[in-house]
Amino acid sequence: MITVHHLENSRSQRVLWLLEELGIDYEIRHYKRNAKTSLAPPELKAVHPLGKSPVITDGDLTIAESGAITEYLIDNYGEGRFKPAAGSAEALRNSYWMHYAEGTLMPLMVMSLIFSRIEQAPLLVRPIAKAIAGQVKKAYLGPNIRNNLAFVEAELGKSTWFAGEELSGSDFQMIFPLEAALLRVGSGGELPNMRAYVDRVHARPAYQRGLEKGGPYNLLS
């Protein structure tokens, strides 16, 4: 039996969506974030040394990292689904977006969150903190985020899903950073293809089942 060690408001929500799409049995162990720091609880270190989510166990195997989990589940339980044919253009696109999600886009989202919190530093140092954070946002974060979101927006105008006309592993990887981007950075009016894509995912019964089982999901926390 697969067990998902599910941290609230985290990347593990996309693992639940994938499992629901695969239609296989699994169980969930829920973990709460620290109310003050938003960090994962120490109990997760008993599952994996880094103490982070997502992580799954499948028999004697413990697998961490969203991309590794996605590939493992599709390779072992997909029965040919969500994996474009080797050597095809769709396979190359799938590989690209699988890596892009956490290698390029998500770090920008995390940095945006971190610098927004720096701007809320204690009153004594807040003016300095806001000045530093503002410069980083202006010189680096803002331009890079806008460039990447424009790129994703344009690519989503080419096909229904990231690798083509069929759902693939890259979609399970990309949904989390796009949800974060639309909440933190851009409006649906400015990014219609991205909004339509996220709405398409949210409308899928498997996504809704995963959300119901995963519990409250608030990326602004």
C-alpha positions in Angstrom: 0.0 0.0 0.0 1.3 3.4 -0.9 1.4 6.0 1.8 1.5 9.7 1.1 3.0 11.7 3.9 1.0 14.8 3.2 1.9 18.2 4.6 -0.8 20.8 4.4 -0.5 23.5 1.8 2.3 21.8 0.0 3.5 20.2 -3.1 2.2 16.8 -1.9 -1.3 17.9 -3.1 -0.2 17.2 -6.7 0.8 13.7 -5.7 -2.7 13.1 -4.4 -4.1 14.4 -7.8 -1.8 11.9 -9.6 -2.8 9.0 -7.4 -6.5 9.8 -8.0 -5.9 9.9 -11.8 -4.1 6.6 -11.6 -7.0 5.1 -9.6 -4.9 3.1 -7.2 -5.4 2.5 -3.5 -3.3 4.6 -1.1 -3.5 6.1 2.3 -2.7 9.5 3.7 -0.8 10.5 6.8 -1.5 14.2 7.5 1.0 16.6 8.9 0.5 20.2 10.1 2.9 23.1 9.5 4.3 25.0 12.5 1.9 27.9 13.1 4.7 30.4 13.6 7.3 29.3 11.1 5.2 27.5 8.5 7.8 24.8 8.5 7.1 21.1 8.4 6.9 19.3 11.8 9.8 17.3 13.1 7.8 14.1 12.8 8.5 14.0 9.0 12.2 13.4 9.8 11.2 9.9 10.9 10.1 9.3 7.3 12.9 11.0 5.5 16.1 12.6 6.8 15.3 16.0 5.3 11.9 16.1 7.0 10.1 17.6 4.1 7.1 16.8 2.0 6.1 15.3 -0.4 7.4 11.9 0.4 5.8 8.5 -0.2 6.4 5.0 1.1 5.6 2.0 -1.0 6.5 -1.2 0.8 10.1 -0.9 1.7 10.7 2.0 -0.6 10.8 5.7 0.6 10.7 8.2 -2.2 11.1 12.0 -1.8 11.0 14.9 -4.3 7.9 15.6 -6.4 9.6 14.8 -9.7 11.0 11.5 -8.5 7.6 10.6 -7.0 5.8 11.5 -10.2 8.1 9.4 -12.4 8.0 6.5 -10.0 4.2 6.4 -9.8 3.8 6.7 -13.6 6.5 4.2 -14.4 5.2 1.6 -11.9 1.4 2.2 -11.9 0.6 4.2 -15.0 0.2 1.3 -17.4 1.3 3.5 -20.2 -0.7 6.6 -19.2 0.8 10.0 -18.7 4.0 9.2 -20.4 4.5 10.1 -24.1 6.1 7.6 -26.4 9.9 7.6 -26.1 11.6 9.6 -28.8 8.5 11.7 -29.6 8.3 15.5 -29.5 5.8 15.1 -26.7 8.3 13.1 -24.7 10.9 15.9 -25.0 8.4 18.5 -24.0 7.3 16.4 -21.0 10.9 16.0 -19.8 11.5 19.8 -20.2 8.5 20.8 -18.2 9.1 18.1 -15.5 12.4 19.8 -14.8 11.4 23.4 -15.4 8.7 23.3 -12.7 11.1 22.9 -9.8 14.3 23.9 -11.5 13.2 27.3 -12.7 9.7 28.5 -11.9 9.2 27.3 -8.3 12.4 28.9 -7.0 11.2 32.2 -8.2 7.9 31.7 -6.4 9.6 30.8 -3.2 11.9 33.8 -3.4 8.9 36.0 -4.0 7.3 34.7 -0.8 10.5 35.0 1.2 11.1 38.6 0.3 7.5 39.5 0.9 7.9 38.2 4.4 11.2 40.1 4.8 9.2 43.2 4.1 7.1 42.4 7.2 10.2 42.4 9.5 9.9 43.9 13.0 9.2 47.7 13.1 12.7 48.6 14.2 14.4 47.2 11.0 11.4 47.2 8.7 12.5 50.3 6.6 15.9 48.7 5.9 14.3 45.3 5.2 11.8 46.8 2.8 14.4 48.8 1.0 16.6 45.7 0.4 13.7 43.5 -0.5 12.3 46.1 -2.9 15.6 46.4 -4.7 15.9 42.6 -5.1 12.3 42.5 -6.4 12.9 45.4 -8.8 16.3 44.3 -10.2 16.0 40.5 -10.2 12.7 38.9 -9.1 10.2 41.1 -11.0 11.9 40.9 -14.4 12.6 37.1 -14.1 9.1 36.3 -12.9 7.5 38.4 -15.7 9.7 36.8 -18.3 8.9 33.3 -17.1 5.2 33.8 -16.8 5.1 35.3 -20.3 7.0 32.2 -21.6 4.6 29.8 -19.9 1.6 31.8 -21.1 2.8 31.6 -24.7 3.5 27.9 -24.5 0.1 27.1 -23.1 -1.4 28.7 -26.2 0.1 25.9 -28.3 -1.6 22.9 -26.7 -4.1 21.7 -24.2 -1.5 20.3 -21.8 2.2 21.0 -21.3 3.4 18.1 -23.4 0.7 18.2 -26.0 -3.0 17.1 -26.2 -2.6 14.4 -23.6 -2.1 14.8 -19.8 1.4 13.8 -18.8 3.7 13.8 -15.8 4.7 17.4 -16.5 1.2 18.6 -15.8 1.3 17.1 -12.3 4.6 18.9 -11.8 3.5 22.3 -13.2 0.2 22.7 -11.5 1.7 23.7 -8.1 3.9 26.6 -9.3 1.1 27.9 -11.6 -1.4 27.9 -8.7 1.2 29.8 -6.7 1.9 32.2 -9.5 -1.7 33.1 -10.1 -2.3 33.7 -6.4 0.9 35.7 -5.7 1.9 37.3 -8.9 -0.6 37.6 -11.8 -4.3 37.9 -12.4 -6.3 35.6 -14.6 -7.0 38.6 -16.9 -3.3 39.1 -17.6 -2.6 35.4 -18.1 -5.7 33.9 -19.8 -4.0 30.7 -21.0 -2.5 30.0 -17.6 -5.8 30.7 -15.8 -7.7 28.5 -18.3 -5.1 25.7 -17.7 -5.4 25.8 -13.9 -9.2 25.9 -14.2 -9.0 22.9 -16.5 -7.0 21.0 -13.9 -9.3 22.1 -11.1 -12.3 20.8 -13.0 -11.0 17.3 -13.2 -12.8 14.9 -10.9 -9.5 13.3 -9.8 -8.1 16.7 -8.8 -11.2 17.4 -6.8 -11.1 14.0 -5.0 -7.4 14.6 -4.1 -8.3 18.0 -2.8 -11.1 16.6 -0.7 -8.8 13.9 0.8 -5.9 16.3 1.3 -7.8 18.8 3.2 -7.6 22.7 3.3 -5.3 24.0 0.6 -4.1 27.6 1.0 -1.0 28.6 -0.9 -1.1 32.1 0.6 -0.3 30.9 4.1 
